[in-house]
Amino acid sequence: MLRRDVLVASLSLSLMPALASAQTTGAGTVNVLYAGSLVNLMEHGVGPAFDRADGGSFRGYAGGSNKLANEIKGKLLQGDIFISANPKVNFGLMGATNGGWVDWYVTFAQSPLVIGYNPSSRYAADLKSKPWYEVLQEPGIRIGRTDPKLDPKGKLTLELLKKASAFYKIPGLSEKVLGAPENSAQVLPEEDLVGRLQSGQIDVGFFYSTETTDLKIPALTLPPETALSAHYTATILSGAPHAAAASSLLSFLLGPDGTAMMRAHGLGIVAPKLSGDTSKVPPAILALTKPAD
């Protein structure tokens, strides 16, 4: 279960001072705002391991990357580290006009978009024997995906269907499978999507491979011609209340122990590359990375 004892997404500005006070206990406290597709990695892997190894106190909050960025920018959430599933999300937090929350970020992992399904669904047999784009058009099938305005995975889902429409030469495939981009019958919060699939409330959903690997959800890997992936980035937010602890945690994540955990959770590891103002990167992080080309 996701630990909810620290941050609340709908927190009002009037409660922020109380939140900040509640989070400053302990020299090793570090608050991590991270893409919801990394719940198991962060809550059951990196967080507890960091606490044991560093004597720290990991506190995490998961959500759609765009949603988290909007709440950081709007001062609805305060954190030390921000982990996104799309490098472009950082752009909305960079520069004085965007609040200057992000000066730099490091790209460290990727995860392909896949189609996960409930093995007890009455459509499971068809998904094993027929083209996925035909099954997703069958009457009554319940599809789940995230909001393209709030989550990179939701946006990639729309892009995937457009690519598949061109590749398979099926005009209007996106509309036939997904309906409108904001189709309320399909769009769900990222943190709810897995639970809805496992409970049988939906038959099929669009996930990253790290999610289906972690939870042993049957999944269809898409062909290279239509495949798309999340590209994960991390940064220490400007003015982070616990910058030293944040540097320690991010060093742990990028180091050998964190890398091993990421592989075990189904992430594809890429050589860590820095973007932005590298003069502001802590030395410990700088030693583990290299500038982007």
N, C-alpha and C positions, 0 to 999 in steps of 0.2 A: 504493500500500500504506500502511496505517496505521502510523505511527511508534510502535514499541513499546519504545524505548530508555530510557524514563523511568519509566513507571508500570506496575505489574502488578496486575490486579484482585484476585488472591487473596493479596495481600501480607499477611503477619501483622504484628501489633503489634510484635513483637520486631525487625522489619526497618525500622520507620518512621524511627528516627534516621538509619540509613544512607541511606535514600532522601532525607530532608531535606538531608543533607550533600551528596549527589550533585547536588542540584538548585539549590544556591545559588551555583554558579559563574557569573560574569558579571553585571554590574549590570542588564542588560536581560532576564534570564531571567524567563519567565512561564509558569506551568503551568495549562493550561486543561482542565477536566473538562467534556465536552460531550456532548449527545445524539447517539447514533450515526447518526442520519439526516443529520447535518451533516459527515460524514467528508470528503467531497470539498471542500466549502466551506472547512473549517478547514485541512485538510492540504495542499491544492493551491491555495488562494486566499488566505485571510486570513493564515494563518501565514507563508508565504514572503513575502508582500507587506509584512507588518508587520516582518519581519526586515530586509528591504531598506530600508524607509522610516525605521525607528526605530533600526536597529542593534541590535534586540532578539534574543532567542532564544526563539522559540515552542516549547513542548513540550506536546503534546496527548494526551489519553486519551479514547476514545469508549466509550459504553455506554448502556444503557437509563437514562432519567432517574431513575426510582425506585431502580434498582440503585445508581447513582452516589450518590444522596442517602443511601441506607442505609449505604454504605461511608464517606461523609464523616462521618456521624453516629457510626458505629462506629469512627472513627479508623483505618480501613483504607486510606484514601486521603487525601493532603494536596494541596491545590491552591490556586491564587490566584483563579481565575474558575470559576464554575459556570454552565453554560448548559443549561437544561431545555426540553423540548418541551411542558410544561404548567405554567402558573403555580401550580397547587395543590401541585406537588411542593415548592415553596419553603416552604409552611406547615409541613411536617414538620421543617424546619431552623431555624425561627424561635422565639424565646423561650427562656428559661432552661431549661425542662424538655426542650427539644430540642437543647440544647447551644449555642444562640445563634449558630449558624454563619451565618445570614442575617439581616441587619437591613433590607435593602431589595432590590428587584429592578426591572429595567426590561423591559417587554414591547416587542419591536422588530420581530417578523416573524411571518408565519403560512404554513402550507402545507397544502393540502387532502389528505385521505386519498383515495388512488386504488387501483385494482386493476391491478397490473403483471403482465405475462405474458411467457413465453419465446416468441419468434416461431417457434421450431422445434418447439414443443410440438404434439402431435396435437390439442390442444384449441384452438389459436390460431384456426383458421377459425371454430369455433363461437362463440368470444368476440367475433368481428367481426360475426356474423350473428344471434345469439340473445341473449335477455336474460341478463345475467351471473349472476343468481341461479339460472337453470336450468342453466347450464353448470357452475357450482360444485357442483351436485348430481350430475353425471354420474359413473358408476362409474369408478373408477381414477384420477380426477384428484387430483393431489398439490398440496395447498395449504400455503402457509407464512405464518406470522404470528408476532408476538412475544408474550412472556409478559405477560398483563394485570396481573400483580402487580409486574412489574419495569419496565414500559415503557408510557408513555401511549399509544403507537400500538397496543399490544395491547389496551388498555382501550377505545380508540376503535373498534377492529374489532368488539368485542362490541356496543358501542352502535350501530354502523352496522347490524349484522344485525338488531338489535331494531327499529330505525327502519324498515328495509326490510320486515321482517315485517309491521308495522302498515300501512305505505304501500301495499305490494302485496297486502295481505290474504292472506298466506300464513302460517297458524299454524305455529309451531315452526320457522321458517326458520333461525334461528340454530343450533339443534341439528342440523338436516339438513345444514347446510354445515360447521359448525365442530365438531360433537360437543360434548364437555364443554369448559368454558373452559380447562382445563389439558391438553387433548388433546396427548399427547406426540408423536403422529404429525405434528402441525402446528407446535407451538410451538418456535421457534428463537431463539438469541441475536440481538439486533438487528444486531450487527456481522457475522453470518454470512448473513443473509437474502438480501442481494443476490447474494452469491457462489453460494449454492445455486440461485437462479433462473437466473443466467447459465450455470452449468455443467449445467443441465438436471436437477438433482436434484429440483426442484419445478417444476410447470407454471405456477403462479400464486401471487401473494402480495399482501399488503396493505402499501402503502408510502405515504410522503408524496410529493407532486409534485416536491419538490426532488430526491429520490433518482432518480426516473424521468427527470426532465429532465437531470440531470447525466450519467447513464449511457446516455441514449437508449434506455431500456426502454419498449416499447409499453405504453400504459396506458389504462384506461377511466376517464373522468371521471364521477363519480356525479351524479345529478340533485340540484337544490337541496333537494328534500324529504328527502333522506337524507344529504346531504353533511355531513361533519365535518372539522375542521381542527386541526392542531397550532398552538399559540400559543407562540412561543419567548420565553424570558426569560433575562436574564443578571444576574449579581451578582458583586461582589468579596467573597469569603468573609471573615468576621471573622477577624482574626489572620493574614491572608494574608502569607506570608513575603516576597513581592515586590509589595507593594501599589502602589508607584509605577509599576512596569512594567505591572501589571494595569490601572491607570487609563489608561495610554497605549494599551494594546491595545484596551480596551473603547471608548475614544474613537475609535480608528481604525475599529473595527467599525461604530459608529454614525454616523461621519462620511461624507462623500461618496464616498470611495474604497471603504469597506466596503459602503456601501449599493449601489453599482454592482455590486460582486461578488455580493452577495446576490441581486440581480435576475437577474444572469447565471446563477446557479445555481438559478433557478426559485422563489425565495422571494417571497412577497407582502410588501411593505414596509408597515408601519404606523407612524404617528407615535410615536416612543419615549415611553412613559408610565411614570412611576415609581410604585411602591407600597411601603408600609412607612415606615420612619423616614428621611425625606428629609434630616434634619440630618446623617446620616452618609454622604451621597453625596459623593464627591470633586467639587470645583468643575468640573473639566473635563467630567465626566459630566453634572452638573447643567445645564450650559450647553447641552447637546444634547438635553435631555428636558423633559418637563413632568409635573406630578403627575397621577395617575389621577383620573378623575371620581369 
